[in-house]
Amino acid sequence: MTDRQTVMLSSEGAVATILLNRPDSLNAFTREMRSDLLAALQEVSQDSAIRVVVLGAQGRGFSSGADLSEGPGPGQSVERQLLDEYLPIFTMIASMEQTVIAAVPGVMAGIGAALAMHCDLSVMADSGSMVMAFTNIGLVPDGGASWNLLRGMGYQRAFAFIAEGGRLDAAQCLELGLVNKLVAADKVLGDAQSWAAALAERAPIALRETKALLRGAASQSFQQTFMSEARSQNTCLGSEDAAEAIGAFLEKRQPVFKGK
């Protein structure tokens, strides 16, 4: 797999690891890093051998958000920058068949926090925190942060958190369901990779369909979700993996899934 200037990409077995690599700036997003991250996600999304992706970071923080020393390009509004350079990254994470686990070694702020929340699963340092300081500089959340915070915290708590430019410690993030697990900072990446390896042994089609169902359910009615589940169940039941799982159960052995 290909390393880029601001993003590191590696793989072991069915697990790919992507690391943001601007530790001196707490992995603040530049135009180059946005481009590199999208390219890395596209590369692993097209690799059928990869079943789970860990998205982590070098250094003591996940991402401090956008690099404020680099504004929009010539003639580019911040709206166009968000839609043209960030949205494809978020869309790729949501639409790629692989499960994506965020590994958060410390602080996540602004659109960096939005990125971590947008992953399918997350492991966070117990000493870490989430910061939403947009209103401190006269701005509003972006990267879909308000969407995720509303669903995790409810309207009034999300409003207060955003309006006051607040900070949530790791325990609060866990309590609110904004992350899945807390571990020591030096164990975040390894724990995320171990979790990824365990998930990679499960039925890939079932995980893919589960991801699509949950992503779709947020904007669907009960009946629409029911119908989507029925279609997905039909897909899963018709797969070789389902037959393998049933056979393994009857033979009292562990199934070996091939994603077919």
Secondary structure, DSSP 8 states (H G I E B T S, - for coil): ----SSEEEEEETTEEEEEE--GGGTS-B-HHHHHHHHHHHHHHHT-TT--EEEEEESSSEEE-SB-TTS---TT--HHHHIIIIIHHHHHHHHHSSSEEEEEE-SEEEHHHHHHHHHSSEEEEETT-EEE--GGGGT----TTHHHHHHHHH-HHHHHHHHHTT-EEEHHHHHHTTS-SEEE-GGGHHHHHHHHHHHHHTS-HHHHHHHHHHHHHHTTS-HHHHHHHHHHHHHHHHTSHHHHHHHHHHHHTS-------
